[in-house]
């Protein structure tokens, strides 16, 4: 797995609904990495909006192979980081580090 080799503490969720429950919890979370397209009725875009509402300082990286048009990125998602698929582990590592400010 790409994230496993990057030395971050990783919390996983099967879908957006489960991820939102983690974000609503008291769990320490520095960054949300989510795909835009997810199962179970809550998209990564909606999850990102909700996550930023609940935790204003939360860093968010959205991953997608579908967000090629910059207009898709403007709907309440300013300041979020996008990573376009496909990507290499080094690109993921660099994107996460940049989003976290390092």
DABEL-V308660 format. One record per helix or strand of 3 or more residues. SS is the DSSP state (H for helix, E for strand). FROM is the first residue (numbers start at 1). TO is the last residue. If there is no record, write none. Layout:
ss->SS from->FROM to->TO
ss->SS from->FROM to->TO
This chain:
ss->H from->3 to->6
ss->H from->16 to->24
ss->E from->31 to->35
ss->H from->44 to->54
ss->E from->59 to->64
ss->H from->70 to->73
ss->E from->81 to->84
ss->H from->89 to->99
